[in-house]
Amino acid sequence: MGGFFYFIFIIAGCGKMSSVPDGKKLVRSPSGLRMVPENGAFNSPFSLDEPQWVPDKECPSCMQCTKKFDFLTRKHHCRRCGRCFCDKCCSKKVTLPRMCFVDPVRQCGECSRVSQKEMEFYDKQLKVLMGGGTFIVTLGTSEKSETMMCRLSNNHRYLFLDGESHFEVELSRISSMQVLTEESTPEENDIHTYTSLLDSQYISEGGNCRASGMLLHYKPMGSQDPKQLRMEAAEDKKTASSWLAAMHKLCLYYICSLTGCQTAV
């Protein structure tokens, strides 16, 4: 069937109102059903476009084992890379959230391994971030702080901060992120260090120090003047530390998406 055939269900966002639309539509493509944002401008920054399939005339044999296609050896396209394989080399059906597929789709061995690794990010880190954490938030150099719930938006593009006030920070407008860590040894209990979230050092509960807060600089919409946002863990420090560790992973994925990387693991 040429082109794309669409049938659409509109899924309305619910809960607290924000300027970020949550509407989605169900689309049938040659590769399967996909649940995509109604407005393409609000795609997740981690999403991947469906690949162009290698034309049948350009792949007379499996692109992995080189077995020739015939009446008995059928040709299959990997839904992630678009290359041609025989059934043996492309038999796994794996969940592919980065392309918004509703059901697991056929992938080659190499792509299926990558997709399975990415599932940890979607099943763990993103769920932690969207679930939110409670932080004491300070804007700029103000001495006034506010306890706020911070969570990632459903489309993974914004940080929502809710308390007595409400505001949003778009990830693409964040210029730098740093994690605030607190040394766990008794002698160094009061020592705080900053480590760039873009560095390779991974800060987690299992190391010598625990993530206790975050400092970020961003440019609000319509402004070129950077602002500072400081977040420090409130009473539930374990949940906050898990949220910050997930934020570190999200940052690595986000950098990968900006550089056009297919694999963020």
ZIHUMO-V975059 format. One record per residue. N is the residue number from 0. RES is the residue in three letters. PSI is psi in radians with two decimals (999 if undefined). Layout:
# ZIHUMO-V975059
N|RES|PSI + N|RES|PSI
This chain:
# ZIHUMO-V975059
0|MET|2.20 + 1|GLY|2.55 + 2|GLY|-2.83 + 3|PHE|2.45 + 4|PHE|2.20 + 5|TYR|2.36 + 6|PHE|2.40 + 7|ILE|2.33 + 8|PHE|2.27 + 9|ILE|2.16 + 10|ILE|1.94 + 11|ALA|2.49 + 12|GLY|2.65 + 13|CYS|3.04 + 14|GLY|-2.71 + 15|LYS|2.40 + 16|MET|2.51 + 17|SER|3.08 + 18|SER|0.04 + 19|VAL|1.98 + 20|PRO|2.50 + 21|ASP|0.06 + 22|GLY|2.42 + 23|LYS|2.81 + 24|LYS|2.59 + 25|LEU|2.13 + 26|VAL|2.36 + 27|ARG|2.09 + 28|SER|3.03 + 29|PRO|-0.39 + 30|SER|-0.27 + 31|GLY|-3.04 + 32|LEU|2.37 + 33|ARG|2.40 + 34|MET|1.83 + 35|VAL|2.74 + 36|PRO|2.46 + 37|GLU|-0.64 + 38|ASN|1.97 + 39|GLY|-0.34 + 40|ALA|-0.24 + 41|PHE|0.51 + 42|ASN|2.66 + 43|SER|2.44 + 44|PRO|-0.21 + 45|PHE|-0.03 + 46|SER|2.65 + 47|LEU|2.52 + 48|ASP|2.64 + 49|GLU|2.42 + 50|PRO|2.74 + 51|GLN|2.24 + 52|TRP|2.43 + 53|VAL|2.20 + 54|PRO|2.53 + 55|ASP|-0.68 + 56|LYS|-0.29 + 57|GLU|-0.03 + 58|CYS|1.41 + 59|PRO|-0.23 + 60|SER|2.86 + 61|CYS|2.32 + 62|MET|0.12 + 63|GLN|-0.99 + 64|CYS|-0.09 + 65|THR|0.20 + 66|LYS|2.32 + 67|LYS|2.48 + 68|PHE|2.42 + 69|ASP|-2.83 + 70|PHE|-0.59 + 71|LEU|-0.53 + 72|THR|1.76 + 73|ARG|2.74 + 74|LYS|2.38 + 75|HIS|2.50 + 76|HIS|2.33 + 77|CYS|2.27 + 78|ARG|-0.26 + 79|ARG|-0.74 + 80|CYS|-0.33 + 81|GLY|0.07 + 82|ARG|2.92 + 83|CYS|2.39 + 84|PHE|2.82 + 85|CYS|3.00 + 86|ASP|-0.64 + 87|LYS|-0.64 + 88|CYS|-0.08 + 89|CYS|0.92 + 90|SER|-0.30 + 91|LYS|2.38 + 92|LYS|2.02 + 93|VAL|2.52 + 94|THR|2.41 + 95|LEU|1.29 + 96|PRO|-0.43 + 97|ARG|-0.28 + 98|MET|0.14 + 99|CYS|0.42 + 100|PHE|2.43 + 101|VAL|-0.73 + 102|ASP|2.80 + 103|PRO|2.50 + 104|VAL|2.76 + 105|ARG|2.27 + 106|GLN|2.66 + 107|CYS|2.99 + 108|GLY|-0.81 + 109|GLU|-0.83 + 110|CYS|-0.64 + 111|SER|-0.61 + 112|ARG|-0.72 + 113|VAL|-0.79 + 114|SER|-0.65 + 115|GLN|-0.64 + 116|LYS|-0.67 + 117|GLU|-0.40 + 118|MET|-0.53 + 119|GLU|-0.70 + 120|PHE|-0.77 + 121|TYR|-0.70 + 122|ASP|-0.46 + 123|LYS|-1.22 + 124|GLN|-0.85 + 125|LEU|-0.64 + 126|LYS|-0.67 + 127|VAL|-0.79 + 128|LEU|-0.70 + 129|MET|-0.43 + 130|GLY|-0.54 + 131|GLY|2.85 + 132|GLY|2.71 + 133|THR|2.24 + 134|PHE|2.72 + 135|ILE|2.01 + 136|VAL|2.32 + 137|THR|2.24 + 138|LEU|2.26 + 139|GLY|-2.42 + 140|THR|0.25 + 141|SER|2.54 + 142|GLU|-0.14 + 143|LYS|2.23 + 144|SER|2.79 + 145|GLU|2.38 + 146|THR|2.16 + 147|MET|2.63 + 148|MET|2.15 + 149|CYS|2.25 + 150|ARG|2.78 + 151|LEU|2.44 + 152|SER|2.82 + 153|ASN|-0.48 + 154|ASN|0.14 + 155|HIS|0.34 + 156|ARG|-0.28 + 157|TYR|2.65 + 158|LEU|2.17 + 159|PHE|2.32 + 160|LEU|2.09 + 161|ASP|2.25 + 162|GLY|-2.31 + 163|GLU|-0.53 + 164|SER|3.04 + 165|HIS|2.33 + 166|PHE|2.91 + 167|GLU|2.53 + 168|VAL|2.11 + 169|GLU|2.28 + 170|LEU|-0.65 + 171|SER|-0.25 + 172|ARG|0.13 + 173|ILE|2.16 + 174|SER|-0.50 + 175|SER|2.58 + 176|MET|2.41 + 177|GLN|2.59 + 178|VAL|2.40 + 179|LEU|2.15 + 180|THR|2.60 + 181|GLU|2.16 + 182|GLU|2.44 + 183|SER|-0.23 + 184|THR|2.57 + 185|PRO|-0.70 + 186|GLU|-0.48 + 187|GLU|0.42 + 188|ASN|-0.51 + 189|ASP|0.09 + 190|ILE|2.25 + 191|HIS|2.37 + 192|THR|2.68 + 193|TYR|2.32 + 194|THR|2.25 + 195|SER|2.35 + 196|LEU|-0.30 + 197|LEU|-0.17 + 198|ASP|2.90 + 199|SER|-0.31 + 200|GLN|2.27 + 201|TYR|2.13 + 202|ILE|2.14 + 203|SER|3.14 + 204|GLU|-0.38 + 205|GLY|-0.11 + 206|GLY|-2.88 + 207|ASN|-0.27 + 208|CYS|2.68 + 209|ARG|2.38 + 210|ALA|2.20 + 211|SER|-0.09 + 212|GLY|-3.13 + 213|MET|2.48 + 214|LEU|2.20 + 215|LEU|2.66 + 216|HIS|2.34 + 217|TYR|2.84 + 218|LYS|2.02 + 219|PRO|2.73 + 220|MET|2.32 + 221|GLY|0.14 + 222|SER|2.54 + 223|GLN|0.03 + 224|ASP|2.07 + 225|PRO|2.54 + 226|LYS|2.70 + 227|GLN|2.43 + 228|LEU|2.16 + 229|ARG|2.25 + 230|MET|2.20 + 231|GLU|2.48 + 232|ALA|2.40 + 233|ALA|-2.44 + 234|GLU|-0.72 + 235|ASP|1.41 + 236|LYS|-0.52 + 237|LYS|-0.81 + 238|THR|-0.72 + 239|ALA|-0.72 + 240|SER|-0.70 + 241|SER|-0.69 + 242|TRP|-0.73 + 243|LEU|-0.67 + 244|ALA|-0.69 + 245|ALA|-0.60 + 246|MET|-0.61 + 247|HIS|-0.79 + 248|LYS|-0.72 + 249|LEU|-0.68 + 250|CYS|-0.73 + 251|LEU|-0.73 + 252|TYR|-0.68 + 253|TYR|-0.74 + 254|ILE|-0.73 + 255|CYS|-0.70 + 256|SER|-0.59 + 257|LEU|-0.52 + 258|THR|0.05 + 259|GLY|0.30 + 260|CYS|2.38 + 261|GLN|-0.47 + 262|THR|2.18 + 263|ALA|0.43 + 264|VAL|999
